[in-house]
Amino acid sequence: METYWVPGVNRHGSYGRWAFAEFTVVYEIESDFEAKVEEEFNNMIEEHVNPCR
């Protein structure tokens, strides 16, 4: 998923932006999910601001 599918879908460009996260500790999912969303959002902003990165 993370290595092939998500980058392929993102390069295609017709299905929005995708990311992959695997959560294994049920009691930490909410905080882990929030952190992952924030990280991916920041990555999207950085890629938009600095596309040659």
ModelCIF file with pLDDT and N, C-alpha, C, O atoms, coordinates in Angstrom:
data_MODEL
#
_entry.id   MODEL 
#
_entity.id                         1 
_entity.type                       polymer 
_entity.pdbx_number_of_molecules   1 
#
_entity_poly.entity_id                      1 
_entity_poly.type                           'polypeptide(L)' 
_entity_poly.nstd_linkage                   no 
_entity_poly.nstd_monomer                   no 
_entity_poly.pdbx_seq_one_letter_code       METYWVPGVNRHGSYGRWAFAEFTVVYEIESDFEAKVEEEFNNMIEEHVNPCR 
_entity_poly.pdbx_seq_one_letter_code_can   METYWVPGVNRHGSYGRWAFAEFTVVYEIESDFEAKVEEEFNNMIEEHVNPCR 
_entity_poly.pdbx_strand_id                 A 
#
loop_
_entity_poly_seq.entity_id 
_entity_poly_seq.num 
_entity_poly_seq.mon_id 
_entity_poly_seq.hetero 
1 1  MET n 
1 2  GLU n 
1 3  THR n 
1 4  TYR n 
1 5  TRP n 
1 6  VAL n 
1 7  PRO n 
1 8  GLY n 
1 9  VAL n 
1 10 ASN n 
1 11 ARG n 
1 12 HIS n 
1 13 GLY n 
1 14 SER n 
1 15 TYR n 
1 16 GLY n 
1 17 ARG n 
1 18 TRP n 
1 19 ALA n 
1 20 PHE n 
1 21 ALA n 
1 22 GLU n 
1 23 PHE n 
1 24 THR n 
1 25 VAL n 
1 26 VAL n 
1 27 TYR n 
1 28 GLU n 
1 29 ILE n 
1 30 GLU n 
1 31 SER n 
1 32 ASP n 
1 33 PHE n 
1 34 GLU n 
1 35 ALA n 
1 36 LYS n 
1 37 VAL n 
1 38 GLU n 
1 39 GLU n 
1 40 GLU n 
1 41 PHE n 
1 42 ASN n 
1 43 ASN n 
1 44 MET n 
1 45 ILE n 
1 46 GLU n 
1 47 GLU n 
1 48 HIS n 
1 49 VAL n 
1 50 ASN n 
1 51 PRO n 
1 52 CYS n 
1 53 ARG n 
#
_struct_asym.id          A 
_struct_asym.entity_id   1 
#
loop_
_ma_qa_metric.id 
_ma_qa_metric.mode 
_ma_qa_metric.name 
_ma_qa_metric.software_group_id 
_ma_qa_metric.type 
1 global pLDDT . pLDDT 
2 local  pLDDT . pLDDT 
#
_ma_qa_metric_global.metric_id      1 
_ma_qa_metric_global.metric_value   87.49 
_ma_qa_metric_global.model_id       1 
_ma_qa_metric_global.ordinal_id     1 
#
loop_
_ma_qa_metric_local.label_asym_id 
_ma_qa_metric_local.label_comp_id 
_ma_qa_metric_local.label_seq_id 
_ma_qa_metric_local.metric_id 
_ma_qa_metric_local.metric_value 
_ma_qa_metric_local.model_id 
_ma_qa_metric_local.ordinal_id 
A MET 1  2 85.00 1 1  
A GLU 2  2 84.00 1 2  
A THR 3  2 89.00 1 3  
A TYR 4  2 90.00 1 4  
A TRP 5  2 91.00 1 5  
A VAL 6  2 90.00 1 6  
A PRO 7  2 92.00 1 7  
A GLY 8  2 94.00 1 8  
A VAL 9  2 93.00 1 9  
A ASN 10 2 89.00 1 10 
A ARG 11 2 91.00 1 11 
A HIS 12 2 94.00 1 12 
A GLY 13 2 90.00 1 13 
A SER 14 2 93.00 1 14 
A TYR 15 2 92.00 1 15 
A GLY 16 2 88.00 1 16 
A ARG 17 2 84.00 1 17 
A TRP 18 2 88.00 1 18 
A ALA 19 2 85.00 1 19 
A PHE 20 2 86.00 1 20 
A ALA 21 2 85.00 1 21 
A GLU 22 2 86.00 1 22 
A PHE 23 2 87.00 1 23 
A THR 24 2 88.00 1 24 
A VAL 25 2 89.00 1 25 
A VAL 26 2 88.00 1 26 
A TYR 27 2 90.00 1 27 
A GLU 28 2 88.00 1 28 
A ILE 29 2 90.00 1 29 
A GLU 30 2 90.00 1 30 
A SER 31 2 90.00 1 31 
A ASP 32 2 91.00 1 32 
A PHE 33 2 91.00 1 33 
A GLU 34 2 92.00 1 34 
A ALA 35 2 92.00 1 35 
A LYS 36 2 89.00 1 36 
A VAL 37 2 90.00 1 37 
A GLU 38 2 92.00 1 38 
A GLU 39 2 91.00 1 39 
A GLU 40 2 87.00 1 40 
A PHE 41 2 90.00 1 41 
A ASN 42 2 91.00 1 42 
A ASN 43 2 87.00 1 43 
A MET 44 2 84.00 1 44 
A ILE 45 2 89.00 1 45 
A GLU 46 2 88.00 1 46 
A GLU 47 2 82.00 1 47 
A HIS 48 2 80.00 1 48 
A VAL 49 2 86.00 1 49 
A ASN 50 2 83.00 1 50 
A PRO 51 2 74.00 1 51 
A CYS 52 2 72.00 1 52 
A ARG 53 2 57.00 1 53 
#
loop_
_atom_site.group_PDB 
_atom_site.id 
_atom_site.type_symbol 
_atom_site.label_atom_id 
_atom_site.label_alt_id 
_atom_site.label_comp_id 
_atom_site.label_asym_id 
_atom_site.label_entity_id 
_atom_site.label_seq_id 
_atom_site.pdbx_PDB_ins_code 
_atom_site.Cartn_x 
_atom_site.Cartn_y 
_atom_site.Cartn_z 
_atom_site.occupancy 
_atom_site.B_iso_or_equiv 
_atom_site.pdbx_formal_charge 
_atom_site.auth_seq_id 
_atom_site.auth_comp_id 
_atom_site.auth_asym_id 
_atom_site.auth_atom_id 
_atom_site.pdbx_PDB_model_num 
ATOM 1   N N  . MET A 1 1  ? 0.819  -1.198 0.000   1.00 85.00 ? 1  MET A N  1 
ATOM 2   C CA . MET A 1 1  ? 0.000  0.000  0.000   1.00 85.00 ? 1  MET A CA 1 
ATOM 3   C C  . MET A 1 1  ? 0.861  1.258  0.000   1.00 85.00 ? 1  MET A C  1 
ATOM 4   O O  . MET A 1 1  ? 0.758  2.097  -0.895  1.00 85.00 ? 1  MET A O  1 
ATOM 5   N N  . GLU A 1 2  ? 1.698  1.373  1.003   1.00 84.00 ? 2  GLU A N  1 
ATOM 6   C CA . GLU A 1 2  ? 2.463  2.604  1.193   1.00 84.00 ? 2  GLU A CA 1 
ATOM 7   C C  . GLU A 1 2  ? 3.532  2.791  0.109   1.00 84.00 ? 2  GLU A C  1 
ATOM 8   O O  . GLU A 1 2  ? 3.841  3.916  -0.283  1.00 84.00 ? 2  GLU A O  1 
ATOM 9   N N  . THR A 1 3  ? 4.084  1.684  -0.364  1.00 89.00 ? 3  THR A N  1 
ATOM 10  C CA . THR A 1 3  ? 5.191  1.762  -1.314  1.00 89.00 ? 3  THR A CA 1 
ATOM 11  C C  . THR A 1 3  ? 4.732  1.922  -2.757  1.00 89.00 ? 3  THR A C  1 
ATOM 12  O O  . THR A 1 3  ? 5.347  2.671  -3.515  1.00 89.00 ? 3  THR A O  1 
ATOM 13  N N  . TYR A 1 4  ? 3.660  1.232  -3.153  1.00 90.00 ? 4  TYR A N  1 
ATOM 14  C CA . TYR A 1 4  ? 3.261  1.234  -4.559  1.00 90.00 ? 4  TYR A CA 1 
ATOM 15  C C  . TYR A 1 4  ? 1.904  1.888  -4.819  1.00 90.00 ? 4  TYR A C  1 
ATOM 16  O O  . TYR A 1 4  ? 1.798  2.793  -5.646  1.00 90.00 ? 4  TYR A O  1 
ATOM 17  N N  . TRP A 1 5  ? 0.871  1.430  -4.115  1.00 91.00 ? 5  TRP A N  1 
ATOM 18  C CA . TRP A 1 5  ? -0.484 1.869  -4.430  1.00 91.00 ? 5  TRP A CA 1 
ATOM 19  C C  . TRP A 1 5  ? -0.701 3.351  -4.162  1.00 91.00 ? 5  TRP A C  1 
ATOM 20  O O  . TRP A 1 5  ? -1.152 4.071  -5.052  1.00 91.00 ? 5  TRP A O  1 
ATOM 21  N N  . VAL A 1 6  ? -0.392 3.823  -2.966  1.00 90.00 ? 6  VAL A N  1 
ATOM 22  C CA . VAL A 1 6  ? -0.625 5.232  -2.619  1.00 90.00 ? 6  VAL A CA 1 
ATOM 23  C C  . VAL A 1 6  ? 0.169  6.168  -3.535  1.00 90.00 ? 6  VAL A C  1 
ATOM 24  O O  . VAL A 1 6  ? -0.415 7.115  -4.062  1.00 90.00 ? 6  VAL A O  1 
ATOM 25  N N  . PRO A 1 7  ? 1.474  5.950  -3.751  1.00 92.00 ? 7  PRO A N  1 
ATOM 26  C CA . PRO A 1 7  ? 2.182  6.842  -4.672  1.00 92.00 ? 7  PRO A CA 1 
ATOM 27  C C  . PRO A 1 7  ? 1.617  6.800  -6.099  1.00 92.00 ? 7  PRO A C  1 
ATOM 28  O O  . PRO A 1 7  ? 1.562  7.827  -6.775  1.00 92.00 ? 7  PRO A O  1 
ATOM 29  N N  . GLY A 1 8  ? 1.203  5.623  -6.551  1.00 94.00 ? 8  GLY A N  1 
ATOM 30  C CA . GLY A 1 8  ? 0.625  5.507  -7.893  1.00 94.00 ? 8  GLY A CA 1 
ATOM 31  C C  . GLY A 1 8  ? -0.671 6.276  -8.032  1.00 94.00 ? 8  GLY A C  1 
ATOM 32  O O  . GLY A 1 8  ? -0.868 6.996  -9.011  1.00 94.00 ? 8  GLY A O  1 
ATOM 33  N N  . VAL A 1 9  ? -1.555 6.129  -7.060  1.00 93.00 ? 9  VAL A N  1 
ATOM 34  C CA . VAL A 1 9  ? -2.823 6.853  -7.076  1.00 93.00 ? 9  VAL A CA 1 
ATOM 35  C C  . VAL A 1 9  ? -2.579 8.357  -7.001  1.00 93.00 ? 9  VAL A C  1 
ATOM 36  O O  . VAL A 1 9  ? -3.229 9.124  -7.711  1.00 93.00 ? 9  VAL A O  1 
ATOM 37  N N  . ASN A 1 10 ? -1.667 8.778  -6.163  1.00 89.00 ? 10 ASN A N  1 
ATOM 38  C CA . ASN A 1 10 ? -1.363 10.200 -6.041  1.00 89.00 ? 10 ASN A CA 1 
ATOM 39  C C  . ASN A 1 10 ? -0.767 10.762 -7.330  1.00 89.00 ? 10 ASN A C  1 
ATOM 40  O O  . ASN A 1 10 ? -1.081 11.889 -7.714  1.00 89.00 ? 10 ASN A O  1 
ATOM 41  N N  . ARG A 1 11 ? 0.093  9.985  -8.004  1.00 91.00 ? 11 ARG A N  1 
ATOM 42  C CA . ARG A 1 11 ? 0.658  10.454 -9.267  1.00 91.00 ? 11 ARG A CA 1 
ATOM 43  C C  . ARG A 1 11 ? -0.409 10.529 -10.352 1.00 91.00 ? 11 ARG A C  1 
ATOM 44  O O  . ARG A 1 11 ? -0.360 11.405 -11.215 1.00 91.00 ? 11 ARG A O  1 
ATOM 45  N N  . HIS A 1 12 ? -1.363 9.619  -10.311 1.00 94.00 ? 12 HIS A N  1 
ATOM 46  C CA . HIS A 1 12 ? -2.442 9.634  -11.308 1.00 94.00 ? 12 HIS A CA 1 
ATOM 47  C C  . HIS A 1 12 ? -3.208 10.949 -11.238 1.00 94.00 ? 12 HIS A C  1 
ATOM 48  O O  . HIS A 1 12 ? -3.525 11.545 -12.268 1.00 94.00 ? 12 HIS A O  1 
ATOM 49  N N  . GLY A 1 13 ? -3.503 11.399 -10.022 1.00 90.00 ? 13 GLY A N  1 
ATOM 50  C CA . GLY A 1 13 ? -4.070 12.724 -9.824  1.00 90.00 ? 13 GLY A CA 1 
ATOM 51  C C  . GLY A 1 13 ? -5.576 12.856 -9.924  1.00 90.00 ? 13 GLY A C  1 
ATOM 52  O O  . GLY A 1 13 ? -6.104 13.932 -9.645  1.00 90.00 ? 13 GLY A O  1 
ATOM 53  N N  . SER A 1 14 ? -6.288 11.817 -10.309 1.00 93.00 ? 14 SER A N  1 
ATOM 54  C CA . SER A 1 14 ? -7.740 11.922 -10.481 1.00 93.00 ? 14 SER A CA 1 
ATOM 55  C C  . SER A 1 14 ? -8.541 11.524 -9.246  1.00 93.00 ? 14 SER A C  1 
ATOM 56  O O  . SER A 1 14 ? -9.765 11.659 -9.243  1.00 93.00 ? 14 SER A O  1 
ATOM 57  N N  . TYR A 1 15 ? -7.891 11.043 -8.215  1.00 92.00 ? 15 TYR A N  1 
ATOM 58  C CA . TYR A 1 15 ? -8.600 10.510 -7.058  1.00 92.00 ? 15 TYR A CA 1 
ATOM 59  C C  . TYR A 1 15 ? -8.266 11.242 -5.762  1.00 92.00 ? 15 TYR A C  1 
ATOM 60  O O  . TYR A 1 15 ? -8.448 10.689 -4.678  1.00 92.00 ? 15 TYR A O  1 
ATOM 61  N N  . GLY A 1 16 ? -7.786 12.461 -5.859  1.00 88.00 ? 16 GLY A N  1 
ATOM 62  C CA . GLY A 1 16 ? -7.411 13.207 -4.665  1.00 88.00 ? 16 GLY A CA 1 
ATOM 63  C C  . GLY A 1 16 ? -6.055 12.763 -4.150  1.00 88.00 ? 16 GLY A C  1 
ATOM 64  O O  . GLY A 1 16 ? -5.305 12.080 -4.848  1.00 88.00 ? 16 GLY A O  1 
ATOM 65  N N  . ARG A 1 17 ? -5.751 13.154 -2.931  1.00 84.00 ? 17 ARG A N  1 
ATOM 66  C CA . ARG A 1 17 ? -4.487 12.788 -2.290  1.00 84.00 ? 17 ARG A CA 1 
ATOM 67  C C  . ARG A 1 17 ? -4.762 11.682 -1.279  1.00 84.00 ? 17 ARG A C  1 
ATOM 68  O O  . ARG A 1 17 ? -5.703 11.774 -0.491  1.00 84.00 ? 17 ARG A O  1 
ATOM 69  N N  . TRP A 1 18 ? -3.944 10.643 -1.305  1.00 88.00 ? 18 TRP A N  1 
ATOM 70  C CA . TRP A 1 18 ? -4.093 9.509  -0.415  1.00 88.00 ? 18 TRP A CA 1 
ATOM 71  C C  . TRP A 1 18 ? -2.850 9.362  0.450   1.00 88.00 ? 18 TRP A C  1 
ATOM 72  O O  . TRP A 1 18 ? -1.760 9.799  0.079   1.00 88.00 ? 18 TRP A O  1 
ATOM 73  N N  . ALA A 1 19 ? -3.033 8.743  1.602   1.00 85.00 ? 19 ALA A N  1 
ATOM 74  C CA . ALA A 1 19 ? -1.923 8.398  2.484   1.00 85.00 ? 19 ALA A CA 1 
ATOM 75  C C  . ALA A 1 19 ? -2.261 7.069  3.148   1.00 85.00 ? 19 ALA A C  1 
ATOM 76  O O  . ALA A 1 19 ? -3.410 6.629  3.117   1.00 85.00 ? 19 ALA A O  1 
ATOM 77  N N  . PHE A 1 20 ? -1.285 6.447  3.733   1.00 86.00 ? 20 PHE A N  1 
ATOM 78  C CA . PHE A 1 20 ? -1.470 5.148  4.378   1.00 86.00 ? 20 PHE A CA 1 
ATOM 79  C C  . PHE A 1 20 ? -1.034 5.239  5.827   1.00 86.00 ? 20 PHE A C  1 
ATOM 80  O O  . PHE A 1 20 ? 0.014  5.807  6.136   1.00 86.00 ? 20 PHE A O  1 
ATOM 81  N N  . ALA A 1 21 ? -1.829 4.685  6.700   1.00 85.00 ? 21 ALA A N  1 
ATOM 82  C CA . ALA A 1 21 ? -1.475 4.614  8.119   1.00 85.00 ? 21 ALA A CA 1 
ATOM 83  C C  . ALA A 1 21 ? -1.967 3.282  8.668   1.00 85.00 ? 21 ALA A C  1 
ATOM 84  O O  . ALA A 1 21 ? -3.081 2.850  8.372   1.00 85.00 ? 21 ALA A O  1 
ATOM 85  N N  . GLU A 1 22 ? -1.139 2.645  9.458   1.00 86.00 ? 22 GLU A N  1 
ATOM 86  C CA . GLU A 1 22 ? -1.516 1.389  10.117  1.00 86.00 ? 22 GLU A CA 1 
ATOM 87  C C  . GLU A 1 22 ? -1.496 1.625  11.619  1.00 86.00 ? 22 GLU A C  1 
ATOM 88  O O  . GLU A 1 22 ? -0.483 2.039  12.182  1.00 86.00 ? 22 GLU A O  1 
ATOM 89  N N  . PHE A 1 23 ? -2.619 1.361  12.255  1.00 87.00 ? 23 PHE A N  1 
ATOM 90  C CA . PHE A 1 23 ? -2.746 1.570  13.698  1.00 87.00 ? 23 PHE A CA 1 
ATOM 91  C C  . PHE A 1 23 ? -2.898 0.211  14.363  1.00 87.00 ? 23 PHE A C  1 
ATOM 92  O O  . PHE A 1 23 ? -3.728 -0.602 13.956  1.00 87.00 ? 23 PHE A O  1 
ATOM 93  N N  . THR A 1 24 ? -2.089 -0.026 15.390  1.00 88.00 ? 24 THR A N  1 
ATOM 94  C CA . THR A 1 24 ? -2.086 -1.348 16.012  1.00 88.00 ? 24 THR A CA 1 
ATOM 95  C C  . THR A 1 24 ? -2.484 -1.330 17.490  1.00 88.00 ? 24 THR A C  1 
ATOM 96  O O  . THR A 1 24 ? -2.832 -2.374 18.042  1.00 88.00 ? 24 THR A O  1 
ATOM 97  N N  . VAL A 1 25 ? -2.438 -0.179 18.131  1.00 89.00 ? 25 VAL A N  1 
ATOM 98  C CA . VAL A 1 25 ? -2.783 -0.100 19.544  1.00 89.00 ? 25 VAL A CA 1 
ATOM 99  C C  . VAL A 1 25 ? -4.133 0.614  19.658  1.00 89.00 ? 25 VAL A C  1 
ATOM 100 O O  . VAL A 1 25 ? -4.222 1.824  19.450  1.00 89.00 ? 25 VAL A O  1 
ATOM 101 N N  . VAL A 1 26 ? -5.159 -0.132 19.983  1.00 88.00 ? 26 VAL A N  1 
ATOM 102 C CA . VAL A 1 26 ? -6.523 0.390  19.949  1.00 88.00 ? 26 VAL A CA 1 
ATOM 103 C C  . VAL A 1 26 ? -6.710 1.628  20.823  1.00 88.00 ? 26 VAL A C  1 
ATOM 104 O O  . VAL A 1 26 ? -7.498 2.506  20.472  1.00 88.00 ? 26 VAL A O  1 
ATOM 105 N N  . TYR A 1 27 ? -6.019 1.717  21.931  1.00 90.00 ? 27 TYR A N  1 
ATOM 106 C CA . TYR A 1 27 ? -6.211 2.847  22.849  1.00 90.00 ? 27 TYR A CA 1 
ATOM 107 C C  . TYR A 1 27 ? -5.458 4.106  22.408  1.00 90.00 ? 27 TYR A C  1 
ATOM 108 O O  . TYR A 1 27 ? -5.633 5.174  22.995  1.00 90.00 ? 27 TYR A O  1 
ATOM 109 N N  . GLU A 1 28 ? -4.628 3.980  21.382  1.00 88.00 ? 28 GLU A N  1 
ATOM 110 C CA . GLU A 1 28 ? -3.864 5.133  20.896  1.00 88.00 ? 28 GLU A CA 1 
ATOM 111 C C  . GLU A 1 28 ? -4.285 5.563  19.496  1.00 88.00 ? 28 GLU A C  1 
ATOM 112 O O  . GLU A 1 28 ? -3.677 6.469  18.925  1.00 88.00 ? 28 GLU A O  1 
ATOM 113 N N  . ILE A 1 29 ? -5.304 4.937  18.937  1.00 90.00 ? 29 ILE A N  1 
ATOM 114 C CA . ILE A 1 29 ? -5.697 5.215  17.555  1.00 90.00 ? 29 ILE A CA 1 
ATOM 115 C C  . ILE A 1 29 ? -6.080 6.678  17.360  1.00 90.00 ? 29 ILE A C  1 
ATOM 116 O O  . ILE A 1 29 ? -5.646 7.296  16.388  1.00 90.00 ? 29 ILE A O  1 
ATOM 117 N N  . GLU A 1 30 ? -6.867 7.234  18.242  1.00 90.00 ? 30 GLU A N  1 
ATOM 118 C CA . GLU A 1 30 ? -7.334 8.602  18.048  1.00 90.00 ? 30 GLU A CA 1 
ATOM 119 C C  . GLU A 1 30 ? -6.174 9.601  17.986  1.00 90.00 ? 30 GLU A C  1 
ATOM 120 O O  . GLU A 1 30 ? -6.122 10.434 17.080  1.00 90.00 ? 30 GLU A O  1 
ATOM 121 N N  . SER A 1 31 ? -5.258 9.521  18.930  1.00 90.00 ? 31 SER A N  1 
ATOM 122 C CA . SER A 1 31 ? -4.137 10.464 18.930  1.00 90.00 ? 31 SER A CA 1 
ATOM 123 C C  . SER A 1 31 ? -3.178 10.169 17.776  1.00 90.00 ? 31 SER A C  1 
ATOM 124 O O  . SER A 1 31 ? -2.642 11.094 17.167  1.00 90.00 ? 31 SER A O  1 
ATOM 125 N N  . ASP A 1 32 ? -2.958 8.880  17.472  1.00 91.00 ? 32 ASP A N  1 
ATOM 126 C CA . ASP A 1 32 ? -2.087 8.526  16.351  1.00 91.00 ? 32 ASP A CA 1 
ATOM 127 C C  . ASP A 1 32 ? -2.677 9.006  15.030  1.00 91.00 ? 32 ASP A C  1 
ATOM 128 O O  . ASP A 1 32 ? -1.955 9.502  14.165  1.00 91.00 ? 32 ASP A O  1 
ATOM 129 N N  . PHE A 1 33 ? -3.994 8.856  14.876  1.00 91.00 ? 33 PHE A N  1 
ATOM 130 C CA . PHE A 1 33 ? -4.661 9.298  13.654  1.00 91.00 ? 33 PHE A CA 1 
ATOM 131 C C  . PHE A 1 33 ? -4.548 10.814 13.497  1.00 91.00 ? 33 PHE A C  1 
ATOM 132 O O  . PHE A 1 33 ? -4.246 11.310 12.412  1.00 91.00 ? 33 PHE A O  1 
ATOM 133 N N  . GLU A 1 34 ? -4.788 11.536 14.570  1.00 92.00 ? 34 GLU A N  1 
ATOM 134 C CA . GLU A 1 34 ? -4.681 12.995 14.531  1.00 92.00 ? 34 GLU A CA 1 
ATOM 135 C C  . GLU A 1 34 ? -3.265 13.426 14.121  1.00 92.00 ? 34 GLU A C  1 
ATOM 136 O O  . GLU A 1 34 ? -3.103 14.337 13.310  1.00 92.00 ? 34 GLU A O  1 
ATOM 137 N N  . ALA A 1 35 ? -2.262 12.779 14.674  1.00 92.00 ? 35 ALA A N  1 
ATOM 138 C CA . ALA A 1 35 ? -0.873 13.107 14.343  1.00 92.00 ? 35 ALA A CA 1 
ATOM 139 C C  . ALA A 1 35 ? -0.575 12.782 12.883  1.00 92.00 ? 35 ALA A C  1 
ATOM 140 O O  . ALA A 1 35 ? 0.111  13.551 12.210  1.00 92.00 ? 35 ALA A O  1 
ATOM 141 N N  . LYS A 1 36 ? -1.079 11.657 12.386  1.00 89.00 ? 36 LYS A N  1 
ATOM 142 C CA . LYS A 1 36 ? -0.844 11.258 10.995  1.00 89.00 ? 36 LYS A CA 1 
ATOM 143 C C  . LYS A 1 36 ? -1.509 12.229 10.033  1.00 89.00 ? 36 LYS A C  1 
ATOM 144 O O  . LYS A 1 36 ? -0.909 12.598 9.023   1.00 89.00 ? 36 LYS A O  1 
ATOM 145 N N  . VAL A 1 37 ? -2.734 12.651 10.322  1.00 90.00 ? 37 VAL A N  1 
ATOM 146 C CA . VAL A 1 37 ? -3.434 13.615 9.468   1.00 90.00 ? 37 VAL A CA 1 
ATOM 147 C C  . VAL A 1 37 ? -2.655 14.929 9.428   1.00 90.00 ? 37 VAL A C  1 
ATOM 148 O O  . VAL A 1 37 ? -2.468 15.508 8.358   1.00 90.00 ? 37 VAL A O  1 
ATOM 149 N N  . GLU A 1 38 ? -2.207 15.394 10.577  1.00 92.00 ? 38 GLU A N  1 
ATOM 150 C CA . GLU A 1 38 ? -1.445 16.636 10.630  1.00 92.00 ? 38 GLU A CA 1 
ATOM 151 C C  . GLU A 1 38 ? -0.138 16.510 9.836   1.00 92.00 ? 38 GLU A C  1 
ATOM 152 O O  . GLU A 1 38 ? 0.229  17.427 9.101   1.00 92.00 ? 38 GLU A O  1 
ATOM 153 N N  . GLU A 1 39 ? 0.553  15.394 9.980   1.00 91.00 ? 39 GLU A N  1 
ATOM 154 C CA . GLU A 1 39 ? 1.806  15.168 9.258   1.00 91.00 ? 39 GLU A CA 1 
ATOM 155 C C  . GLU A 1 39 ? 1.580  15.180 7.745   1.00 91.00 ? 39 GLU A C  1 
ATOM 156 O O  . GLU A 1 39 ? 2.319  15.835 7.011   1.00 91.00 ? 39 GLU A O  1 
ATOM 157 N N  . GLU A 1 40 ? 0.573  14.466 7.288   1.00 87.00 ? 40 GLU A N  1 
ATOM 158 C CA . GLU A 1 40 ? 0.299  14.400 5.849   1.00 87.00 ? 40 GLU A CA 1 
ATOM 159 C C  . GLU A 1 40 ? -0.177 15.740 5.304   1.00 87.00 ? 40 GLU A C  1 
ATOM 160 O O  . GLU A 1 40 ? 0.166  16.107 4.180   1.00 87.00 ? 40 GLU A O  1 
ATOM 161 N N  . PHE A 1 41 ? -0.963 16.473 6.086   1.00 90.00 ? 41 PHE A N  1 
ATOM 162 C CA . PHE A 1 41 ? -1.397 17.802 5.679   1.00 90.00 ? 41 PHE A CA 1 
ATOM 163 C C  . PHE A 1 41 ? -0.183 18.712 5.510   1.00 90.00 ? 41 PHE A C  1 
ATOM 164 O O  . PHE A 1 41 ? -0.072 19.428 4.515   1.00 90.00 ? 41 PHE A O  1 
ATOM 165 N N  . ASN A 1 42 ? 0.720  18.682 6.476   1.00 91.00 ? 42 ASN A N  1 
ATOM 166 C CA . ASN A 1 42 ? 1.935  19.494 6.393   1.00 91.00 ? 42 ASN A CA 1 
ATOM 167 C C  . ASN A 1 42 ? 2.791  19.095 5.193   1.00 91.00 ? 42 ASN A C  1 
ATOM 168 O O  . ASN A 1 42 ? 3.392  19.955 4.549   1.00 91.00 ? 42 ASN A O  1 
ATOM 169 N N  . ASN A 1 43 ? 2.852  17.794 4.885   1.00 87.00 ? 43 ASN A N  1 
ATOM 170 C CA . ASN A 1 43 ? 3.586  17.333 3.707   1.00 87.00 ? 43 ASN A CA 1 
ATOM 171 C C  . ASN A 1 43 ? 2.967  17.874 2.422   1.00 87.00 ? 43 ASN A C  1 
ATOM 172 O O  . ASN A 1 43 ? 3.688  18.291 1.515   1.00 87.00 ? 43 ASN A O  1 
ATOM 173 N N  . MET A 1 44 ? 1.644  17.870 2.339   1.00 84.00 ? 44 MET A N  1 
ATOM 174 C CA . MET A 1 44 ? 0.968  18.403 1.150   1.00 84.00 ? 44 MET A CA 1 
ATOM 175 C C  . MET A 1 44 ? 1.253  19.889 0.987   1.00 84.00 ? 44 MET A C  1 
ATOM 176 O O  . MET A 1 44 ? 1.525  20.352 -0.121  1.00 84.00 ? 44 MET A O  1 
ATOM 177 N N  . ILE A 1 45 ? 1.194  20.632 2.074   1.00 89.00 ? 45 ILE A N  1 
ATOM 178 C CA . ILE A 1 45 ? 1.477  22.066 2.019   1.00 89.00 ? 45 ILE A CA 1 
ATOM 179 C C  . ILE A 1 45 ? 2.919  22.294 1.572   1.00 89.00 ? 45 ILE A C  1 
ATOM 180 O O  . ILE A 1 45 ? 3.179  23.137 0.714   1.00 89.00 ? 45 ILE A O  1 
ATOM 181 N N  . GLU A 1 46 ? 3.845  21.551 2.147   1.00 88.00 ? 46 GLU A N  1 
ATOM 182 C CA . GLU A 1 46 ? 5.263  21.692 1.800   1.00 88.00 ? 46 GLU A CA 1 
ATOM 183 C C  . GLU A 1 46 ? 5.492  21.374 0.318   1.00 88.00 ? 46 GLU A C  1 
ATOM 184 O O  . GLU A 1 46 ? 6.242  22.082 -0.353  1.00 88.00 ? 46 GLU A O  1 
ATOM 185 N N  . GLU A 1 47 ? 4.855  20.321 -0.196  1.00 82.00 ? 47 GLU A N  1 
ATOM 186 C CA . GLU A 1 47 ? 5.003  19.960 -1.605  1.00 82.00 ? 47 GLU A CA 1 
ATOM 187 C C  . GLU A 1 47 ? 4.423  21.045 -2.506  1.00 82.00 ? 47 GLU A C  1 
ATOM 188 O O  . GLU A 1 47 ? 4.946  21.285 -3.595  1.00 82.00 ? 47 GLU A O  1 
ATOM 189 N N  . HIS A 1 48 ? 3.369  21.692 -2.077  1.00 80.00 ? 48 HIS A N  1 
ATOM 190 C CA . HIS A 1 48 ? 2.752  22.742 -2.874  1.00 80.00 ? 48 HIS A CA 1 
ATOM 191 C C  . HIS A 1 48 ? 3.640  24.001 -2.872  1.00 80.00 ? 48 HIS A C  1 
ATOM 192 O O  . HIS A 1 48 ? 3.794  24.661 -3.899  1.00 80.00 ? 48 HIS A O  1 
ATOM 193 N N  . VAL A 1 49 ? 4.209  24.314 -1.722  1.00 86.00 ? 49 VAL A N  1 
ATOM 194 C CA . VAL A 1 49 ? 5.050  25.509 -1.598  1.00 86.00 ? 49 VAL A CA 1 
ATOM 195 C C  . VAL A 1 49 ? 6.414  25.290 -2.272  1.00 86.00 ? 49 VAL A C  1 
ATOM 196 O O  . VAL A 1 49 ? 6.949  26.193 -2.915  1.00 86.00 ? 49 VAL A O  1 
ATOM 197 N N  . ASN A 1 50 ? 6.961  24.091 -2.118  1.00 83.00 ? 50 ASN A N  1 
ATOM 198 C CA . ASN A 1 50 ? 8.278  23.763 -2.669  1.00 83.00 ? 50 ASN A CA 1 
ATOM 199 C C  . ASN A 1 50 ? 8.167  22.520 -3.572  1.00 83.00 ? 50 ASN A C  1 
ATOM 200 O O  . ASN A 1 50 ? 8.590  21.439 -3.162  1.00 83.00 ? 50 ASN A O  1 
ATOM 201 N N  . PRO A 1 51 ? 7.616  22.645 -4.773  1.00 74.00 ? 51 PRO A N  1 
ATOM 202 C CA . PRO A 1 51 ? 7.375  21.459 -5.608  1.00 74.00 ? 51 PRO A CA 1 
ATOM 203 C C  . PRO A 1 51 ? 8.639  20.752 -6.082  1.00 74.00 ? 51 PRO A C  1 
ATOM 204 O O  . PRO A 1 51 ? 8.556  19.597 -6.498  1.00 74.00 ? 51 PRO A O  1 
ATOM 205 N N  . CYS A 1 52 ? 9.769  21.373 -6.039  1.00 72.00 ? 52 CYS A N  1 
ATOM 206 C CA . CYS A 1 52 ? 11.022 20.736 -6.503  1.00 72.00 ? 52 CYS A CA 1 
ATOM 207 C C  . CYS A 1 52 ? 11.760 20.035 -5.381  1.00 72.00 ? 52 CYS A C  1 
ATOM 208 O O  . CYS A 1 52 ? 12.907 19.627 -5.564  1.00 72.00 ? 52 CYS A O  1 
ATOM 209 N N  . ARG A 1 53 ? 11.147 19.887 -4.252  1.00 57.00 ? 53 ARG A N  1 
ATOM 210 C CA . ARG A 1 53 ? 11.751 19.271 -3.076  1.00 57.00 ? 53 ARG A CA 1 
ATOM 211 C C  . ARG A 1 53 ? 12.140 17.862 -3.274  1.00 57.00 ? 53 ARG A C  1 
ATOM 212 O O  . ARG A 1 53 ? 12.661 17.230 -2.356  1.00 57.00 ? 53 ARG A O  1 
#
